[in-house]
Amino acid sequence: MPHLVKMREQFGSNGLTVIAVSAAPADEVRKFARELGASYPIIADGNEMFMAFGVRGVPDAFLIDREGRIVAEGLDGIEEWLMKELGG
């Protein structure tokens, strides 16, 4: 997830918050996060969130604006939206 760390570093001062969701149990997620050095929160056992967002494959990514609307999907789509809207 280095891509997410990079986006967070680049756009965090503009209000970007990164939160990951995993379907794995919490103990596996904690181990994985430590190994990766994840610098953002990861929600474990997120199957309900996957269903709510219509996730069909993993990994997937969504950019949600301050009003709660999905404005971009997929890492490429998110990066493109951030560059267009926030500059880089």
KATAFEN-V243352 format. One record per pair of residues at least 12 apart in sequence whose C-alpha atoms are under 10 Angstrom apart, sorted by the first residue. I is the first residue (numbers start at 1). J is the second residue. D is the distance in Angstrom with one decimal. If there is no record, write none. Layout:
# KATAFEN-V243352
i=<I & I>
j=<J & J>
d=<D & D>
This chain:
# KATAFEN-V243352
i=<1 & 1 & 1 & 1 & 1 & 1 & 2 & 2 & 2 & 2 & 3 & 3 & 3 & 4 & 4 & 4 & 4 & 4 & 4 & 4 & 4 & 4 & 4 & 5 & 5 & 5 & 5 & 5 & 7 & 7 & 7 & 7 & 7 & 8 & 8 & 9 & 10 & 10 & 10 & 10 & 11 & 11 & 11 & 11 & 11 & 11 & 14 & 14 & 14 & 15 & 15 & 16 & 16 & 16 & 16 & 16 & 17 & 17 & 17 & 17 & 18 & 18 & 18 & 18 & 18 & 18 & 19 & 19 & 19 & 19 & 19 & 19 & 19 & 20 & 20 & 20 & 20 & 20 & 20 & 20 & 20 & 20 & 20 & 20 & 21 & 21 & 21 & 21 & 21 & 21 & 21 & 21 & 21 & 21 & 21 & 21 & 22 & 22 & 22 & 22 & 22 & 22 & 22 & 22 & 22 & 22 & 23 & 23 & 23 & 23 & 23 & 23 & 23 & 23 & 23 & 24 & 24 & 24 & 24 & 24 & 25 & 25 & 25 & 25 & 26 & 26 & 26 & 26 & 26 & 27 & 28 & 29 & 29 & 29 & 29 & 30 & 30 & 30 & 53 & 59 & 59 & 60 & 60 & 60 & 61 & 61 & 61 & 61 & 61 & 61 & 62 & 62 & 62 & 62 & 63 & 63 & 63 & 63 & 63 & 63 & 64>
j=<20 & 33 & 36 & 37 & 38 & 59 & 36 & 37 & 38 & 39 & 75 & 76 & 79 & 17 & 18 & 19 & 20 & 38 & 39 & 40 & 61 & 75 & 79 & 18 & 37 & 38 & 39 & 40 & 75 & 78 & 79 & 82 & 88 & 39 & 40 & 39 & 82 & 83 & 87 & 88 & 79 & 82 & 83 & 86 & 87 & 88 & 82 & 86 & 87 & 65 & 66 & 63 & 64 & 65 & 66 & 82 & 40 & 41 & 63 & 64 & 39 & 40 & 41 & 42 & 62 & 63 & 39 & 40 & 41 & 42 & 43 & 61 & 62 & 38 & 40 & 41 & 42 & 43 & 44 & 46 & 59 & 60 & 61 & 62 & 41 & 42 & 43 & 44 & 45 & 46 & 47 & 49 & 50 & 59 & 60 & 61 & 42 & 43 & 44 & 45 & 46 & 47 & 49 & 50 & 58 & 59 & 43 & 44 & 45 & 46 & 47 & 48 & 49 & 50 & 58 & 43 & 44 & 45 & 46 & 47 & 43 & 44 & 45 & 46 & 42 & 43 & 44 & 45 & 46 & 44 & 44 & 42 & 43 & 44 & 45 & 42 & 43 & 44 & 70 & 74 & 75 & 73 & 74 & 75 & 73 & 74 & 75 & 76 & 77 & 78 & 74 & 75 & 77 & 78 & 75 & 77 & 78 & 79 & 81 & 82 & 78>
d=<9.4 & 9.7 & 7.6 & 9.4 & 7.7 & 9.6 & 8.4 & 9.3 & 8.3 & 9.9 & 7.9 & 9.9 & 9.3 & 9.9 & 7.1 & 9.2 & 9.1 & 9.1 & 9.3 & 8.8 & 9.5 & 8.2 & 9.6 & 8.1 & 9.5 & 7.4 & 6.9 & 7.8 & 9.7 & 9.2 & 7.5 & 8.7 & 9.9 & 9.0 & 8.5 & 9.9 & 9.7 & 10.0 & 9.8 & 7.3 & 10.0 & 7.8 & 9.2 & 7.7 & 8.9 & 7.9 & 9.8 & 7.5 & 10.0 & 10.0 & 9.4 & 9.1 & 9.6 & 9.2 & 9.8 & 9.2 & 8.1 & 9.4 & 9.5 & 9.7 & 8.9 & 6.0 & 7.3 & 8.9 & 9.9 & 9.1 & 9.7 & 6.0 & 5.2 & 5.8 & 7.4 & 9.8 & 10.0 & 9.6 & 7.4 & 6.3 & 4.5 & 6.1 & 8.7 & 9.4 & 9.9 & 9.8 & 8.5 & 9.9 & 8.5 & 5.5 & 4.6 & 6.1 & 7.8 & 5.7 & 8.6 & 7.8 & 8.2 & 9.6 & 9.7 & 9.5 & 7.0 & 6.0 & 5.0 & 6.0 & 5.4 & 7.7 & 9.3 & 8.7 & 9.1 & 9.2 & 8.5 & 6.0 & 4.4 & 4.9 & 5.4 & 9.0 & 9.1 & 8.2 & 9.6 & 9.2 & 5.9 & 5.4 & 7.7 & 8.8 & 9.5 & 5.8 & 5.4 & 9.0 & 9.2 & 7.9 & 5.0 & 6.8 & 9.9 & 8.6 & 8.6 & 7.4 & 8.1 & 6.3 & 9.0 & 8.3 & 9.7 & 8.7 & 9.3 & 8.6 & 9.2 & 7.5 & 5.6 & 7.4 & 5.6 & 4.7 & 5.8 & 9.2 & 8.9 & 7.7 & 6.2 & 7.8 & 8.7 & 7.0 & 9.0 & 8.7 & 6.0 & 9.3 & 8.7 & 9.1 & 9.6>
